Amino acid sequence: WYEARYRPIDIEWYEARYRPIDIEWYEARYRPIDIEWYEARYRPIDIEWYEARYRPIDIEWYRARYRPIDIEWYEARYRPIDIEWYEARYRPIDIEWYKARYRPIGGVSNIAAVQTFVCPRWPLCVSREKFKGERVPTLQEAVEECINHQLTIFFDVKDQPDKAAAALGEMYHKHPVLYNSSIVCSFQPKVIYKMRQADPGVVTALTHRPWSLSRYGDGTPRSLSAWTNYWLGVLDVLLDWAHHHLLWNLCGVSAILMQKDFISLDYVQYWAERGVEVVGWTINTAVDKQYYQDVLKISYITDSLREDCEPHY
């Protein structure tokens, strides 16, 4: 029983079961790394190819593309103010003459506040000798003069909505004829809103020029910063959309004063469908005036009654 249970090892069976390692088979299965194959697969970086693909910055090309500011060109374009030319063109007020002509009321003088005031476009200003004794009219006097000549008045309000609404409201109360012969206009929607809130019977108009926040009238950017101009441009788009879809109805305007370069027959028709009239500004050339009268058939604002005068942006 013991021998049957614990029989001696069968050498042939043992070797067949636990045969020694087959060196040739092992090497065929677990062959050493093929250096040539490895280098072909995982080749080192090709320096020439790498430099050709990821070449360093070409300094000359970079400077040619992003050249520094041309100082001479910059100074020629944005030249500093020529003080002598400026003073000759916009000469300051003669303070002594001003004090003698417009003496302060009640002994209080604000002459220090106007010492820096200059007469705009001096060559176009007439000399005081030619109209000696004349003075700038007050709002009341100007309104009365326009009423006497049966003129249409455009009250162009620049700022101070509350004060403007109060002052103009008083004018309309004193002169009811203004309800049919005047219009209050402004770039600021708040001015129109306050005026309509104070007196719904007043005819009002929004003044608008596309891209007014980011650019001047001649197209020059308001800022030298591209980032600032970008965001101002975004605000311009929003403001233009608001004028054409929201503000005109919110403020209850009867007309819109649009800069002349953005007016066409389609634009006039767009506002006509909404019951709003279009008034163009500023029309100074004879060709533009003829176009507005014969083709667009709308009102316009001009600097002169002559057929041709200095063009305006």
C-alpha positions in Angstrom: 0.0 0.0 0.0 2.8 2.3 0.9 4.6 1.8 -2.4 1.4 2.1 -4.3 0.6 5.3 -2.5 4.2 6.7 -2.4 5.7 5.2 -5.5 9.1 6.4 -6.6 9.3 9.3 -9.0 8.8 8.4 -12.6 11.8 10.1 -14.1 10.4 10.1 -17.7 7.0 11.4 -16.5 8.7 14.1 -14.4 10.9 15.2 -17.2 8.0 15.3 -19.5 6.0 17.4 -17.0 8.8 19.5 -15.7 11.0 19.7 -18.7 14.0 21.9 -18.5 13.9 25.3 -20.2 14.2 25.2 -23.9 16.8 27.8 -24.5 16.1 28.2 -28.2 12.3 28.6 -27.6 12.9 31.0 -24.7 15.2 33.2 -26.8 12.7 33.1 -29.7 9.9 34.1 -27.3 11.8 36.6 -25.1 14.3 37.8 -27.6 16.6 40.6 -26.6 15.8 44.1 -27.8 16.5 44.7 -31.5 18.6 47.9 -31.3 18.2 48.7 -35.0 14.4 48.2 -34.8 14.1 50.2 -31.6 16.1 53.1 -33.0 14.0 53.0 -36.2 10.7 53.1 -34.2 11.8 55.4 -31.4 14.3 57.5 -33.3 16.0 60.4 -31.6 14.8 64.0 -32.4 15.8 65.1 -35.9 17.4 68.4 -34.9 17.3 69.9 -38.5 13.6 68.9 -38.9 12.7 70.2 -35.5 14.4 73.6 -36.2 12.7 73.8 -39.6 9.3 73.2 -38.0 9.8 75.1 -34.8 12.2 77.8 -35.9 13.1 80.6 -33.6 11.6 84.0 -34.2 13.0 85.8 -37.2 13.9 89.1 -35.7 14.0 91.0 -39.0 10.7 89.5 -40.1 9.2 90.4 -36.7 10.4 94.0 -36.8 9.2 94.4 -40.4 5.7 93.1 -39.4 5.4 94.8 -36.0 7.6 97.8 -36.5 8.0 100.3 -33.7 6.2 103.6 -34.0 7.6 105.9 -36.6 8.2 109.0 -34.5 8.4 111.4 -37.5 5.1 110.0 -38.9 3.5 110.1 -35.5 4.6 113.7 -34.8 3.5 114.8 -38.3 0.0 113.2 -37.7 -0.4 114.1 -34.0 1.7 117.1 -33.9 1.9 119.2 -30.7 -0.1 122.4 -30.6 1.7 125.3 -32.2 1.1 127.9 -29.5 1.8 130.9 -31.7 -0.6 129.6 -34.4 -3.2 128.7 -31.8 -3.1 132.1 -30.1 -3.2 133.9 -33.4 -6.3 131.8 -34.4 -8.0 131.5 -31.1 -6.9 134.5 -29.2 -8.1 134.8 -25.6 -10.7 137.4 -24.6 -9.5 140.8 -23.7 -10.4 140.7 -20.0 -10.3 144.4 -19.4 -12.7 145.0 -22.3 -14.9 142.1 -21.1 -15.1 143.6 -17.6 -16.0 147.0 -19.0 -18.7 145.6 -21.3 -20.2 142.8 -19.2 -19.9 144.1 -15.6 -20.8 141.6 -12.9 -24.2 141.6 -11.4 -24.5 142.4 -7.7 -20.7 143.0 -7.4 -19.8 139.3 -7.9 -17.5 138.6 -10.7 -16.9 135.2 -12.4 -14.3 136.6 -14.7 -11.6 134.2 -13.5 -13.7 131.4 -14.8 -13.8 132.8 -18.4 -10.2 133.8 -18.7 -9.4 130.6 -20.6 -12.4 131.0 -22.9 -11.5 131.4 -26.5 -13.6 132.4 -29.5 -14.1 129.3 -31.6 -13.2 129.6 -35.3 -11.9 133.1 -34.8 -11.5 134.0 -38.5 -15.3 133.5 -38.9 -16.1 135.8 -36.0 -16.9 139.4 -36.8 -15.1 142.1 -35.1 -16.7 143.8 -32.1 -16.3 147.2 -33.8 -18.6 146.2 -36.6 -21.4 145.4 -34.2 -20.6 147.6 -31.4 -23.0 147.5 -28.5 -24.4 144.0 -29.4 -24.3 141.2 -26.9 -25.1 137.5 -26.6 -28.9 137.2 -26.1 -30.4 135.3 -23.2 -32.6 132.2 -23.8 -35.7 134.3 -23.2 -34.5 137.0 -25.7 -33.5 134.5 -28.3 -36.9 132.7 -28.1 -38.8 135.9 -28.4 -36.8 137.0 -31.4 -37.4 133.6 -33.1 -41.1 133.9 -32.4 -41.2 137.4 -33.8 -39.7 136.1 -37.1 -41.8 132.9 -37.1 -38.8 130.6 -37.0 -38.7 127.0 -36.0 -36.4 126.4 -33.0 -34.3 123.4 -32.3 -33.4 123.4 -28.6 -30.2 121.3 -28.7 -29.6 120.3 -25.0 -26.1 119.0 -24.2 -26.3 118.2 -20.5 -28.1 118.8 -17.2 -31.5 117.0 -17.9 -33.3 118.3 -14.8 -32.2 121.9 -15.2 -32.9 121.9 -18.9 -36.4 120.4 -18.5 -37.2 123.1 -15.9 -35.8 126.0 -18.0 -37.5 124.9 -21.2 -40.7 124.0 -19.4 -40.8 127.6 -18.2 -40.3 128.8 -21.8 -43.2 126.7 -23.1 -45.4 127.9 -20.3 -44.7 131.6 -21.2 -44.9 131.1 -24.9 -47.4 128.3 -25.8 -46.7 129.0 -29.5 -43.5 127.0 -29.0 -45.6 123.8 -28.9 -46.1 124.1 -32.7 -42.8 125.9 -33.6 -40.0 124.2 -31.7 -38.5 120.8 -30.9 -36.2 119.7 -28.1 -33.4 117.4 -29.2 -30.4 115.9 -27.5 -27.8 113.1 -27.8 -28.7 112.0 -24.3 -31.9 110.0 -24.0 -32.3 111.0 -20.4 -32.8 114.7 -21.5 -35.6 113.7 -23.8 -37.2 111.4 -21.2 -37.1 114.2 -18.5 -38.6 116.7 -21.0 -41.4 114.4 -21.9 -42.0 113.6 -18.3 -42.2 117.3 -17.4 -44.5 118.2 -20.4 -45.8 115.4 -22.7 -47.0 118.1 -25.2 -43.4 119.1 -26.2 -42.1 117.8 -29.5 -38.9 115.9 -29.0 -36.2 114.2 -31.0 -33.1 112.0 -30.4 -29.9 113.1 -32.0 -27.6 110.2 -33.1 -24.4 109.5 -34.9 -23.3 105.9 -35.2 -19.9 105.1 -33.7 -20.0 108.4 -31.8 -18.5 106.7 -28.6 -15.4 105.2 -30.3 -14.7 107.7 -33.1 -14.7 111.4 -33.8 -16.8 112.8 -36.6 -14.0 112.5 -39.1 -13.5 108.8 -38.3 -10.4 109.2 -36.1 -10.4 106.8 -33.1 -11.0 108.5 -29.8 -8.4 106.4 -28.1 -4.9 105.2 -29.1 -5.6 101.9 -27.2 -6.9 99.2 -29.5 -8.5 97.5 -26.4 -10.4 100.6 -25.4 -11.6 101.2 -29.0 -12.8 97.6 -29.2 -15.0 98.0 -26.1 -16.2 101.4 -27.2 -17.2 99.9 -30.5 -19.2 97.2 -28.7 -21.0 100.0 -26.8 -21.6 101.8 -30.0 -23.3 98.8 -31.5 -25.5 98.5 -28.4 -26.4 102.2 -28.4 -27.3 102.1 -32.1 -29.5 99.1 -31.5 -31.2 100.8 -28.6 -31.9 104.0 -30.7 -33.6 102.0 -33.4 -35.5 99.5 -31.3 -36.0 100.8 -27.8 -35.2 104.4 -27.0 -37.3 106.1 -29.7 -40.4 104.4 -28.3 -39.4 104.8 -24.6 -38.8 108.5 -25.0 -41.8 109.1 -27.3 -39.8 111.1 -29.9 -41.4 112.6 -33.0 -38.2 112.8 -35.0 -34.6 111.5 -35.1 -31.7 113.8 -36.0 -29.3 111.5 -37.8 -25.8 112.3 -39.1 -26.0 112.9 -42.9 -23.7 110.0 -43.9 -26.1 107.4 -42.6 -29.3 108.5 -44.2 -30.8 106.8 -47.3 -34.2 106.3 -48.8 -34.5 103.0 -47.0 -33.6 104.6 -43.7 -36.2 107.3 -44.2 -38.8 104.6 -45.0 -37.8 102.6 -41.9 -38.7 105.5 -39.6 -41.7 106.6 -41.6 -43.2 103.2 -40.9 -42.9 104.0 -37.2 -44.3 107.5 -37.5 -41.0 109.2 -36.9 -39.5 111.9 -39.2 -35.8 112.0 -40.1 -33.8 115.2 -40.0 -30.3 115.2 -41.4 -27.3 117.1 -40.1 -25.1 118.9 -41.0 -25.8 119.6 -44.7 -23.5 122.3 -46.1 -22.9 121.5 -49.8 -25.2 122.4 -52.6 -25.3 118.9 -53.9 -26.3 117.4 -50.6 -29.0 120.1 -50.1 -30.4 119.3 -53.5 -30.4 115.6 -52.7 -32.3 116.1 -49.5 -34.8 118.4 -51.1 -35.5 116.5 -54.3 -34.8 112.8 -53.5 -35.1 112.2 -49.8 -37.6 115.1 -49.3 -36.8 115.5 -45.6 -35.7 118.4 -43.5 -32.1 119.1 -42.8 -29.9 121.3 -40.6 -27.2 123.5 -42.2 -24.6 126.0 -41.1 -25.4 128.5 -43.8 -28.3 129.6 -46.1 -25.8 129.8 -48.9 -25.8 126.9 -51.4 -22.2 126.0 -50.5 -20.2 126.5 -47.4 -17.6 124.7 -45.4 -18.3 120.9 -45.4 -19.1 119.4 -42.0 -18.5 115.8 -40.8 
